[in-house]
């Protein structure tokens, strides 16, 4: 075995599997920075994976290679809409944000499979898509030995994810909008006093959150799995939340954490490719991402720095 | 403000009832959107459940695990914890019961109770991992217990594949007859529906929940920690130990649920391809039941009927069974956002006052 090739493949696969986590944890970042807990990332990813697959399926004969892009955009819109009930419940009706999020997770899981069965004549999964994203190779750079395959040959969604990380950082820390968004998450009373609408900011943030998480879900169904089924997302929304916490609610931190968690899935896939399952039981390889998440979370003693008003509904006129 | 309080104390039953109605309405809309007839479907659901002795017995079978997982979630809720990991604790309870049931050879009066106890303790320990991480490391129990669910699923499959599943099969060997808790004579009365002692244990567990939570010092401390950890700490209670204890007891309930599913219903453990879902439904059961033992039993009956009746709507009206998942999720949503429900409660109360 050539270790250079293995390392190159590992980095390559890590980027592939991290992409969905980067989108979703950035999604969580918008919502939580504005003060709304979003445990519904999982459900929003499911809606995204489902919408992306179905819309791509509908367009793949007419729009061919553009079809996954249409599916991807449709997923973002569906995700934003699906986030709306969570916003209504937690912002307008001051519901328990965790419970509301959990309800949306179940709703997404049920609804997506229900609709899949209706659209695909009772089958629990969509047919395998003929048109999905194919990898882009950056000219010249992708010819570099090892490094080229590792970093400069990736799905367009991966490149997009890194752009969104930069964009989010810029938006949050360099613009008035970002300052307002952070303000309503840290000190909504002060923000309200200077004339920022807490409700409007939080609604916006939660809907952006839904759109991004759904893009993460669509990434999975339109790159790695090429279809949608009940276990397409399988807990990645929660790993994205862990990445957000591990990354201290900062875009670059969340991205770093998402890449770290992506390694676990890359290892999972490489172990199967290289036939190492005779040394390690498959079940333990499948467990890896979840075990790693717990270990990392447990290692973060008292170092989390959540937005101050996270999870607290804002009452006009309260102290 | 006083009026709002009155709505949720005197009339507290109205909120769950309206949440259920709204949930069924969401389901009806989803069916209309899918081109199905909701009235036909809901009628089929009721007919399925009450149509024959066998189906009625099987509905009781379906209700039983929901009481256990509902109690698990409700117990944790009472102590300020959100145990979304009842699913995993249920699975680990299954594994422990299968292990004891298959490997040991004991007289029935020891074997069955020992297998249930093993399930209970295993589920409790599995739950207390999330409790420990919350107490000692400040990790959000929602995330850890979700991760523990997935770990439980794969661990269970590994244990089964490595020790109990004969080559080329998808399920373990049968547990010994001495560990089985099926009630043969009762099952025969219900045309061989799988009825078992687990149902009775579930009711006993609900009483145990009530006694420990409201009649013991332990329960007082657990509730105090749930209501205000800082005040409890100040009053000299060990908050961390109570968090672990709460998750252990919560896991006990779910673990017994898993054990009685193996010993009473299947008598073997299958390789799991996805989460069994009882733990998730337990959340709905606990919330709709207001986190009280009697409420949990009523909630479990409702969701047991819905889940089992789902097969009826598939058969008669052609509606995919996942529709019921949509209904249950909507009910959880409306209970969480009871502000929305209150809009519907107000006119009902006014009407009542007008009548007086």
Interface residues (C-beta under 8 A of the other chain):
Chain A: X39 X85 X88 X89 X90 X92 X93 X94 X95 X96 X98 X99 X100 X102 X103 X104 X105 X106 X107 X109 X110 X111 X113 X114 X115 X117 X118 X122 X230 X231 X234 X235 X238 X241 X242 X245 X281 X283 X284 X286 X287 X290 X291 X293 X294 X297 X298 X299 X300 X301 X302 X304
Chain B: X30 X34 X35 X82 X84 X133 X137 X138 X139 X140 X142 X143 X144 X146 X147 X148 X149 X150 X151 X154 X155 X157 X158 X161 X162 X274 X280 X283 X284 X287 X320 X322 X323 X324 X325 X326 X328 X329 X330 X332 X333 X335 X336 X337 X338 X339 X340
